[in-house]
Amino acid sequence: MEFRKAARLLRLLALFACVHSQERTSNDAAECTALFQAHKHRARRRTHVGPQSIPCIIHQTWKTHQLNQPQGSYADSWKEMNPTCEYKLWNDTEITELAQSKSPDLLWPIWEGFTPVEKADVFRYLVLWAFGGYYADADVECARPIKTWEVPEETDMIVGYEFGHRFPEWQRAEIKFGRTEQFQQWFIVSAPQNPLLLRVLHMIRRRFAWKIQSTLDLTGPGVFSDAVHEFLEDNSEDAVQKEIGFRQSPPGAHYLSFPSEKLYGLGTWKLWVCAAGRVNSSPQVARDDPEEGKAPLIIHHFLGSWKTDKDRTPAELAKMGK
Ligand SMILES: *[C@@H]1O[C@H](CO)[C@@H](O)[C@H](O)[C@H]1NC(C)=O
């Protein structure tokens, strides 16, 4: 073991010398090329981290392969904290090709009817359905290595509540959320061929036919939350009875229909539901419900570049001087 460590250190030193030597003879250059190739070969021997059924591949998307700052440094956090995982940044051309090749009958026929934001929404469900892995928006940073996340080994999918409690309907409208109990979709983790994600894709197709124009409902957290809620209801023995009770007399402010930090699933597919605090570090989450202030897996920076004024709350508009 000690010998292997020493050998690795020597290899790294040699690589370092290659990168930093100013004057090189052609002999040195050939040696350096060989060293780099051997290094790349070793790096390609991936070591799996995270739940077994979930491939350790991180997917992000951007117009081109050139990320702006600070998004570039967020991408680096994923690569640096998970060096044995694959990392893939999909550009606009590639997400279009993905829709065409992986969903030729369902989504490709309507693809040009989507706005760029809606295409980015559809992309995340489709790429995880087709390949599985870890999807994060470009403004999402990895807070700690995947191998240190306390998620059960048998997990097939990870989703996180956007907020630590369910809102009454009037408040949902005021904060412009799509649903009273919303699951965020800036960060989703899944094994490939997940029926829950296929259900999202089918729901999007139906809603397109229904002429739904709200992005929240058509492709965003509205449709995603609906599919997650369906799965949770189908996979919890007492869900319907609990919901009837809720509707007859709604309990206090900190109610969640399905408690977080828990594994759900009666059949073969297992869904891990994260507390909002794991995926949403905005101060009001912890303030609203201290139970949700758990150690985060990710940091969402809410750059929210997709928002137009009509998607913003009065408070957000005031902050921008509008
Ligand atoms: C995306 O990357 C591919 C392959 O590198 C390239 O051919 C294509 O032009 C890129 N598209 C955009 C929009 O940058």
The ligand as an SDF file (V2000), in Angstrom:
LIG
                    3D

 14 14  0  0  0  0  0  0  0  0999 V2000
  -21.7980   21.3140  -29.6540 C   0  0  0  0  0  0  0  0  0  0  0  0
  -20.6530   20.4500  -29.7110 O   0  0  0  0  0  0  0  0  0  0  0  0
  -20.5350   19.7650  -30.9510 C   0  0  0  0  0  0  0  0  0  0  0  0
  -19.3980   18.7660  -30.7950 C   0  0  0  0  0  0  0  0  0  0  0  0
  -18.2710   19.3440  -30.2180 O   0  0  0  0  0  0  0  0  0  0  0  0
  -20.3200   20.7570  -32.0900 C   0  0  0  0  0  0  0  0  0  0  0  0
  -20.2400   20.0850  -33.3140 O   0  0  0  0  0  0  0  0  0  0  0  0
  -21.5040   21.7300  -32.0910 C   0  0  0  0  0  0  0  0  0  0  0  0
  -21.3100   22.7360  -33.0680 O   0  0  0  0  0  0  0  0  0  0  0  0
  -21.6810   22.3730  -30.7150 C   0  0  0  0  0  0  0  0  0  0  0  0
  -22.8860   23.1900  -30.7110 N   0  0  0  0  0  0  0  0  0  0  0  0
  -22.9490   24.4050  -30.1630 C   0  0  0  0  0  0  0  0  0  0  0  0
  -24.2630   25.1110  -30.2200 C   0  0  0  0  0  0  0  0  0  0  0  0
  -21.9930   24.9450  -29.6260 O   0  0  0  0  0  0  0  0  0  0  0  0
  1  2  1  0
  1 10  1  0
  2  3  1  0
  3  4  1  0
  3  6  1  0
  4  5  1  0
  6  7  1  0
  6  8  1  0
  8  9  1  0
  8 10  1  0
 10 11  1  0
 11 12  1  0
 12 13  1  0
 12 14  2  0
M  END
$$$$
